Structures are given as structure tokens and as C-alpha cells.
Amino acid sequence: MISNYKNYFRVLIIIIYFLLNSGCSGCSYFYLTVESTDHSSNSSSKLPLIITASLLNSDVDEGEIVFLNFNINNPNHFGFKINYEIKLLNPIVDTSDFAIQSDFLDFLPGTTSYQLNLQTLHDLNIESDKIYAINFTYSENSQNSAGIDLLLSTSELMFNVLNNDFISTLSITNSTEIETDSNFESTNGFQVTLDRSSDQTITVHYTSSSLYATNGIDFILPEGDLIFNPGEVSKFIKYTIVGDTIGEGLEIFQVTLSNPVNADLALTSTAQGFIEDNDPIVLQVNPLFPINGSQWRDLVPNNLNNDITKLVSNSLDAPCSTLFVNCAHGGELKKVIIPGEYSCNNLTLEDSLGIFEWKCLETTMPVAFYSLGLKANKNLSDLIDYNSFKQNKVNLYKNSLLTYSSQLSIWWTNTITPITLNSGDSDPPLNLNSPNTIYTISGGGVQQTRGIFISADKVSLVVMPGTQLEANTNLTLPVNCNGVITGRHCLIYISGKYSWLEGKFKGYAGLTDNFSGVIVNINDIPGVSRLTLRNIEVNANGAENGIFMQNTIGGEFQSVKVYNANFRGIYLLYLNSFKFDKVESYLNQGYGFYLESAVSHNIFSNISATQNSIAGFRNGNNNIFINSNFNNNPRGYIHGSILNSSIFISCNFSNNINYGFDNYSYTLTSNQVTILHSIINNTSGTGLFLHQEEGMIVNTIINNNNYGLDLNLDASTSSNYKNIYLWGNGTGLTLQSSFKNDNWKGKLFLNNTINCNALNGAQNNRGLDTNCQPIGPSTATLITNHNGSAIFEGYKSDLINIHSSGSILFELISDWFSFENNYRFWILNSNQKGACNSNGQSCGIFDWKLKSNVSELVNINGIFIPNQPCPISVSGDESLISITNNYNPFLLHAVEIIGDYIGDDDGLCDSNESCFYQPNIGYSLYDSSKTYNSCIYQDGIGANKVIGVKMYGE
């Protein structure tokens, strides 16, 4: 019983000891049961022996000592040993920080405490902190040596060895130097520093790169290595500044550190070198193409469609040849580098003559301005006097303040030769046969000639302002155009390539042959001609043709007026790849434009064909028309080809007597006529007549005609129609023949009383039944309760047109085409509205812009919200593909912004172009004088996708 009490007492002591020490941190307890002999009683007893272990420092740096204390609750009469072992817990694989990994502790008899000192090792390795554990166990001989029964509990202590060898970090700072007129070494250069010294050798590599300065030209800095010996914290990278006397502005280059050894790099391991210029900046105006663009009429190959960004970076400095259909006028393309400027923001450039359009591009550094060609109202005559070029210079403005200028100088080296005209009775035609020469005619008033023959390449002929060149009226001009063309007379005959013609001309009606012409270009062997007619006014004066051109590939008509021809204002034959912009042909006794069938793949923008006695425009095939007017003719437009796949966007066929749009004169068997966002109004006959061809009509108004839309299509074709507005027509819609799966979409507007005349044919195939209700594939919504009597702005006064005050008699009108906007033109000033084309009629100016409150027609394709996703009608799969544009997909509800030198300027919204949203039935015109917002365009994903468009709207 006494023995049991002793055991109980021993357990109680252990429990009390635990309770008293339960708050000890860093302690570990060993429970050692020692057999003790009571010699006085010579009896055996067991006493508890408790060992406590603790850490004095649980975190130590390399090289410091880890201190451990051991305490024993009772004296030990026998002594014992405890083994210990140091183990690395994390990282698992590493070198040891202790010379002794394991040993034992010898507790001598009578010991009540013990201290263990563990010396850590110090090294120079850059490494992470480590976590260690010490495990304790009794020695095997403890029990045996005591001769007693020992009970031992094991335990573990953990501590951290902290790395005190931190890796140094390298950083580099910018360098600034002021350039002088000669080379010198940088004062300090780029300073490279360590954030702390190191016991190790540190190396780092450095290289330079050109931002806005060039190694070897503006500075000299070979790549190399910096070496930091132990204890060093700063080094310099020096370089040479190349001095000169040229104003270059601020030049910038970059130095980059890489591949450090025994060190890290800062987050930014680059620095910039700034070389401040000590020379005044004088801008330099240079040809964009120095080899083939230095003279005025030099041309370079351009299959990049006048996209200035692509032209700058990709076009070849090579002569334009027969291998290239398209050419760019290298003589007009200049480049001005702006030293020290690396952003186009807040920069503008002007030339002192105010001749050129300039565009800043960030394709080079520093940035550069490029001339985009002559402004629309400027001409070669603005650059020259009658015998020399005018001096010109450019001025750079930053934040509207004049910053830099170029020197006043002459930009071209062409010879300018004044012409002494051949007006005598026996004078032969003049032969202009000196290449690269600019010939001028001046003197003011009317100057007569017996004909001029241009036979050399790159010849420019300029009739200076205030002078008019006229056919000799005393004697007939030389027959057969100087023996070249049988049966024709010529005021001007051109056979040389790359000619430039400019000025005011007048023909002579007193000729007996049938093919008299005012200006004739005949190139008997078709090839690249690139004939430019700019700022031309031709009074045919009763001659058969105003302008006659054939066998010509690649060229342009810019700001051309032709009138008073006896038959054709402009007669084109075997001609393609031309661009016609702002060309007017009117008051001709026949056709305004007469194109034979071989005239194809041309672009007509801002065309006006008005007051011609047969038709405004007789088309060839596969041409594109954008923002063009065909008005006040018996027929606004007629087909003149067996094959025609032309496209019309934002065009107006109004106030024509018999037909607005007519192809009745030809039996067309393979056609794809596309009419988008157009207006066809106020004819006494038919607004739009399509005969035996495939049609695509979208967002078009056909209004106030005897017959609105007359479709006589072949059964082998299928057509598509979307958002058609027919109002106020005697017969709104006539379906004359069989159809094949015609598809009517969107909205179909008819008179309040449905007027749909369906004749003949298989009624289940044409998309509408006899009541104009959709059938077959059609999904259109028929709308009849609407009022189209006042959907347009209507009669207006006009601040630009000189005859804009109220009404005016037809015979007094001389200002036919100058209006505030392209919606306006002359119209019969009566409720009938029709064509104004006869003496005694009272005429007024009518604005065909939709009123903003016509909710059924405005924003029918979706509302434009700036900076939000674009309307779905201009998503990248709402597209059409046509042979006319070489099978490039284009958007149905947008037009390309012309004249921004982005894209091909054909009016069709192709991929990667800037475009203007067409939200309405009818057309909405882009105005370059306004600032428009953009929406977020959604690229297409289908087979005919259009991508990368920048879409603008209002």
C-alpha cells in the first residue's frame, strides 16, 4: 500500500509540474523515471526526474550561436546521457550550417541544469533562410549504467538560421550631355550602382539601342561588361557624343543591362541617354523617293491604293513602268523629319504657299510629316510662275506656336518653258518633245493655237490662270491630228506617258468632220499612261467631244468641268484604273459622260452629270460610283454595256425626265448592279428600271415617279432588296417577269393604297405576291401608313451658290454645282419638283437631306452611340462581295471616307479602312469639315468578313 501511495504521489508531482510550466515557450520536457534506493531503509523507491529544454534564441544569423538550456527538477545521483541530432527541414536540399551534426549530452550525477551551445557556420553563399530541428534521445547505456529502469520521452526543438549574405541589386541612371561641334567623351555617362556592397565579384553586360539617335552617327557606344570588385558599389558606362553643326533637336538612345553574375537587376534595367543639341533647327524638305521622286512628274509604283502609311513603308523607289497598273506621283510626295519630336500630338505643318496637305506619322523616330499631294483647290499653277518654280518653305507649329521652319527654297529642278503659240495661218502644230519639262501658256485673255502635240514623257502643260487656250477660229485645225488620227481634229493631242494637263480650254465648232475634239489623248499601244487632268475647264463650244480619251491605263481627273459639247462632254474608250473626283459634265447636246463597254474598273466620286440632252451618264462596265449626282437629264443614268457589274453608293438620280436609272437600251444577260443608300426621285417616267440582271438594292428611296421600281429580271438570276422606300409613284412596284428566289428584307414602304403591279412569271419565286406581301425567302415588313410628302429638307437658300436667293429663271443659271453640301442641286421650283431644263422655267435649290424627325427612315439601321459597340448592321459579316471591287468584301451599311489616304479611296468600306456609318434610308454624307465620333467595330468571322475598320458616325 505504501508503494502504491508513492506512485500516486509521483504522478501528482508530474501533473503539478506540467500545470506550473504550461505557459513556457520554447520549452521541451523529458520524462525520466529513475530507480532510487533509500539506503536508510534499504528499500527501493522510484522518484520522478523531469528534464526541461528551451531555446534562448530561436532565430540566429549565419555565424551566430544557438543557445539551448536544460533544467532537471531533481538532482540526479546516477548521471545519464542524451543524444541529439540536428536536421534540416526546409529547404530540403542545402549545405549544412553546422560543423557537428550530432553528438550527446553527458548529464553528470548531481546535475540540475545544462547549456548546449551550437555554433553556426558563416559562408558567402546567397541563399534562403533555413529551418532546423534538434531531436533528442537517451543513450542506450543510460539505463544500464544506472542499473535502474529508465522511462524516457523524446522531443524536438525547431529554430531558424537566417541568411545574412544578401544579393546586391544593380540599377542604372539616365545620362544627359550637350552636343558640341566636335566629338567628345561623356563627362560621367550612365552610372550603374549596387544597393549594397558584396564580398563577391559582380559582372553585368550592357548594350545600347537607338530610340531617336543612331549609334555610330549621333553617339558611339560599343557593347561591353562592367566588373565590380568586392566592396565596389558604383561604376560608369561612358560613351562618345558625335558633334556636328546640324540642328537635330533632342536625340535619345537607350542602354540596357543584362546577364548579371552574383547580383540581381532592378525592375528597370534600362536608362536613356539624352543628347541636347546646341545647333538651331532648320527643317529639311526632301523627296519621299529621292531617286524617282525628285522631279515634278516622277512616278513610282503604287499597288497600295494611296494608303499613305503603306506607301511610306512599303512602296519601291523605282520608276513606274508597264508592270504597274497604279502609280503614285512621287513628285508631290515630300518628307519632313521633325528633330526632337517623338509624338504627332499637337503638331501641325504648313507650307508657306498653302499648297499641300500634310500628315504626321509616327512610323519613324523622330516623327515625320508627309505631303499627301496638292490640296483639292490647288494646282501646279500655284507652284510656278510662267517660267520658274516659286520658292516655298514649311513651318512647324507645336500647340499652335511656330516652332521650326525650313529655308525658303525651290523644291524641284524641272525646266519650265513658256510657249510661244502657233496662231499664224501657216503655223504647224507645236510639238512638246522635251521630257520632264513644264510648258506654260500665259498672257491673259484668249490665246489661240493651231494645235499642240505632246509626244515626250513626263510633260506638263499648264495654261496659267487668267488665260484661256482656244482653237484658231480663222482656219481649220490640221486634219488628222497632225497626221496621227484619221478624220479627227485636235486642240491638244497627247501620246507621251505621265502627262499633266491643267488650265482653261475652248474648242471650235466650225469643223466639218464628225470626230472633232477639244482634248484628245490617244495612246495607240495600251500601257501605263497615268495622265492627270487637273483643274480643267473645257468649253467645247459646239465641238463634238469635250474630252476624248482612249487606250489609257491608270490616271486621274481632278476638278474637271466640261460643257457645251455637240454630242459627248467626256468620251472614254478602252480606259481603266482611273479615278475621277469632282468631275462635272453639263449642258451637252447628248451625253455628259459617254463610256464604251471597255471602260472598266474606274472610280467616280463626286460626279455631276446635269442638263445633258440625252443622258447624264452612259456607263461601261464594272465601275464604282460614290456620292455622285445624275440630275436634270432625260435619263440620269443608262447602261451602255452587255456586261455590267457596277456599284452605286450614296448617289442621287433625281429630276430626270424619263428615267432616273435605266438599262432598257441593252439586253443585259450577266450583270450585278448594286445600288446602296441612294435617292431616285421626280421623273415623269420610271425611277429605277432593271432589265435582265441580278440586283442588289439597299436603303434606297424611289419617290414621285410615274413608275417607281420596275423590275423585269431574268429567271436565271436572283436579287436582294432591303429597306426600300416607294412613295408618291403612280405605280410603286412593278414585277414584270419571272424571278428566282428574290429576297426582300427589312422594310418595304408603299403608298397608303397598296400599289404593287405583279405581272407574268412564277409568282412563288419573286419574293412578293400580287399584294406585295413577302413569300418564299422574303422576310420584309410591308408598311403602308406613312407620309413621304415632306421627308426632305426641301427648298433652301444657299450661301455659296451665287444664284441662291429664291427662284431664278433657267436661262440665267450659271452656277450649277457650287452648293453648301452635296445634298443640294437645282430643281423645278414647283410642287411637282421635276427637272428644271427649259428657258422660262423658274428654278430653285432643293436639299435632299432627310429631315431628322422622319423616324421611319432615320437610323433604320441602328442608332450610333459613340464609344459603344457599333450597330449590328455594320458588323464585319454584314458584307457583300462583287467582281467590281476584285472580290474584296465590303460593308453594306457604310462608305469609305475618301481623301484620308487610308485604304484605296474607292468608296467601298473594305477591311482596315476608315468608314462612315450609313444609318438611314437614303444617304448620309461624310463632311470632312466636321469632327465625328467613332464606335467600337466588331470584326467579321465568316468567309466574306471585313475586319479592322475604324467606324465613324453622328
Secondary structure as UniProt FT lines:
FT   HELIX           2..20
FT   TURN            21..23
FT   STRAND          27..38
FT   TURN            39..42
FT   STRAND          43..55
FT   STRAND          59..61
FT   TURN            62..63
FT   STRAND          65..72
FT   STRAND          80..90
FT   STRAND          102..107
FT   TURN            109..110
FT   STRAND          113..120
FT   STRAND          130..138
FT   HELIX           141..146
FT   STRAND          155..162
FT   STRAND          168..172
FT   STRAND          175..178
FT   STRAND          184..185
FT   STRAND          190..194
FT   STRAND          202..210
FT   TURN            216..218
FT   STRAND          219..220
FT   STRAND          224..228
FT   TURN            230..231
FT   STRAND          234..237
FT   STRAND          240..241
FT   STRAND          251..261
FT   STRAND          263..265
FT   STRAND          270..276
FT   STRAND          282..283
FT   STRAND          285..287
FT   TURN            290..292
FT   TURN            296..297
FT   STRAND          300..301
FT   TURN            305..306
FT   HELIX           308..314
FT   TURN            322..323
FT   STRAND          327..328
FT   HELIX           330..332
FT   STRAND          334..337
FT   TURN            339..340
FT   TURN            345..346
FT   STRAND          347..351
FT   TURN            352..353
FT   STRAND          356..361
FT   STRAND          368..374
FT   TURN            376..377
FT   HELIX           380..382
FT   STRAND          394..398
FT   TURN            399..400
FT   STRAND          401..406
FT   STRAND          415..418
FT   TURN            425..426
FT   STRAND          430..432
FT   TURN            435..436
FT   STRAND          437..441
FT   STRAND          445..449
FT   STRAND          452..454
FT   TURN            457..458
FT   STRAND          460..463
FT   TURN            465..466
FT   STRAND          467..471
FT   HELIX           480..483
FT   TURN            486..487
FT   STRAND          490..494
FT   STRAND          500..506
FT   TURN            514..515
FT   STRAND          517..522
FT   STRAND          528..539
FT   TURN            541..542
FT   STRAND          545..563
FT   STRAND          568..586
FT   STRAND          591..595
FT   TURN            597..598
FT   STRAND          603..605
FT   STRAND          608..610
FT   STRAND          615..619
FT   STRAND          624..626
FT   STRAND          629..631
FT   STRAND          635..639
FT   STRAND          643..644
FT   STRAND          647..649
FT   STRAND          652..654
FT   STRAND          659..662
FT   TURN            664..665
FT   STRAND          670..676
FT   STRAND          679..681
FT   STRAND          686..691
FT   STRAND          694..703
FT   STRAND          707..712
FT   TURN            715..716
FT   STRAND          720..727
FT   STRAND          731..735
FT   STRAND          743..749
FT   STRAND          756..758
FT   TURN            763..765
FT   TURN            770..771
FT   TURN            776..777
FT   STRAND          781..783
FT   TURN            789..790
FT   STRAND          792..795
FT   TURN            802..803
FT   STRAND          808..809
FT   HELIX           810..812
FT   TURN            822..823
FT   STRAND          824..828
FT   TURN            831..832
FT   TURN            839..840
FT   STRAND          842..850
FT   TURN            852..853
FT   TURN            855..861
FT   TURN            866..867
FT   HELIX           872..874
FT   TURN            876..877
FT   STRAND          879..880
FT   HELIX           883..885
FT   TURN            886..887
FT   STRAND          890..891
FT   TURN            892..893
FT   STRAND          894..896
FT   TURN            898..899
FT   TURN            911..912
FT   STRAND          914..917
FT   TURN            928..929
FT   STRAND          933..936
FT   TURN            943..944
FT   STRAND          950..953
//
